[in-house]
Amino acid sequence: MTMRLLSRFLSRSALLALPVMAGLGGVSPVLALDLQETPGLAAGLPPVGERVPAEPLIVDLEAKGRKTGVMGGTIETMIGRSKDVRLINAWGYARLVGYDKDLNLVPDILADVTVEEGRIFTLRTRKGHKWSDGAPFGAEDLRYYYEDVALNEELNPAGLPPFLLVDGEKPVFEVLDETTVRYTWSKPNPMFLPELAKARPPFIYRPAHYLKPFHGKYGDAAEIAKLAEQQKVRGWAPLHNALDDMYGAQNPDEPSLQPWVRAAGDNDRRFSLERNAFYHRVDAAGHQLPYVDRVVMTVADGKLIPAKTQAGEADLQARNLSFSDITVLKQGEAAQGYVTALWANSKGSEMSILPNLTVKDPVWRELLRDTRFRHALSLGIDRTMINRTLYFGLGKPGNDTVLPASPLFKPEYRTSWADYDPAKANALLDEIGLTQRNGEGTRLMADGRPLEIIIETAGEDSAQVDALELVSETWKELGIRLFIKPSQRDILRERSITGELVMSVWSGMENGIPTADMPPEDLAPVHGEVLSWFGWGDYWETKGAGGEKPDWQPAIRLMDLYQNWLVSTSSDERRAIWDEMLAIHAEETIRIGLVAEVPQPVVVKGLENVPLTAFYGWDPGAHFGLHRMDEFFFAK
């Protein structure tokens, strides 16, 4: 049964739930703003004074150097897969707390947050805030998530997610009043707020009025059984999980707090996301955001999206565009009336070569863990040549580290052991003892094998292959042969898990613009999915049940520092931890970065308030989210 076939039951259930929560809504008695009605809204909606919260988030566009917008219009954009419709919930970037342009965490959906001793978090929602269907939003929706979803073993057999645990301890959760809840741990939890601000947040709230009818604790058992049978699922829990899709946007019936919500009746090739008439942000002139009425996402072959963009088929496009498309996109600007903005990629490096420090082969393991070897590999790369050849000199050669836009940046993090110095690289290889060569001039390893490095790729980015071919030319001068092995993402990860992977190429550290208050997950071996150190990451994630305990001093220190960050109580303390972790990476060359800040093309057609220079990234950033897509508008 499709989601739409549930509508009759849903509408009846929602009506039953509304009177219970009606006390949370109501019209604001006094608003400092002269609120303006939004033209073109569907008939039957309450007036704007009843739709926005009694204490809305007032956006001061002038202070941000932006223009007050014009209401209306449709943003056309393209996606490569139907499931990418979920990106609307990243780009909209309505979060309990979110990052502003200076990377400070600020309340957004929440009216305010109070933190005591780094362990007591009091969250207050906006009085009169409503879901996209007009039902009140408040403390009950946070309670429902924590007590009835997160703690319910049938809905969530894996238990609470890590950001809600401190040394395995659950928080004490309290509802203080209709708009206020509190989470209390016995120790600091610096992970909590940054997690809420992610591009894909955990959504620690749920539309309780919508989901309760499908919950075994609240719903009518007979009705639930009938619906579960129609949906072909076994029981209330899988039915509830199928309907509870806050990020994926697969259920258009589920209410949302995002600026645009999926319209009913669209298809899996063209999605219409309509404005949320109950959205909580307004501009200083009293206009309820978003300015644009709808976002239409059309599914197209990813390889054709650059050509379709050049033909003028998108008003806002970055998805499926890459640096190599810039020349073609520039050629279409005059004819189609768009501009190609160049945003800097916020990754620590466009790509990095990753020695696998937990490789199974003992000879390779010893060599890859030798700091001199990694330094030699890094010194043997002409990054300036790669930047000029592949990126027309527009990138920044250097290590895989934080970018200058980060308050944690130091020049030496980017430059340490990153100069092209083949003489020094050769001297280091000799110092290691790799002095014997075969007839082709290739150095021999300790067991007599030629020093031939197979670097495996996921086969998803042709620029990685082009870069490795340039690296192979200069490594050959060191007596090292490089062979490129295109593969697939799943196979690459499997070879990392089994320890067969010697070296790979991947994009750089995800967050190149961190602050001290963001978790340093990119720098410590705490995730098994990282190709540099699966064994250590798996050991951390499984609490010692799997993987292997780190026995390499830099990795041990990085894990200790990460654990210290998890119990830190101040930004100064966290800053010191970040500084030491970044210094270790710079000195040890754990990842061999190539070029950073490579421009990402962002095509903009007729839209105002879209920055021409900005950062493009996932976390933090949510692609367009950090730049507040709800403030974009059409001048005409």
Helices and strands as residue ranges (DSSP letters): G 3-6, H 7-21, G 22-24, H 48-51, E 57-59, G 62-64, E 74-79, G 82-87, H 88-91, E 97-99, E 105-107, E 110-116, E 120-125, H 139-143, I 144-150, G 162-164, E 172-177, E 180-184, H 192-196, H 208-211, G 212-214, H 221-231, H 236-243, E 260-262, E 270-275, E 281-283, E 294-299, H 305-310, E 316-317, G 323-325, H 326-331, H 333-336, E 339-345, E 352-355, H 362-368, H 371-379, H 383-391, E 396-397, H 411-415, H 422-432, E 452-457, H 462-476, E 481-486, H 489-498, E 503-506, G 521-523, H 534-541, H 553-566, H 571-588, E 592-593, E 595-596, E 599-604, E 607-608, E 615-616, G 625-627, G 629-631, E 633-634
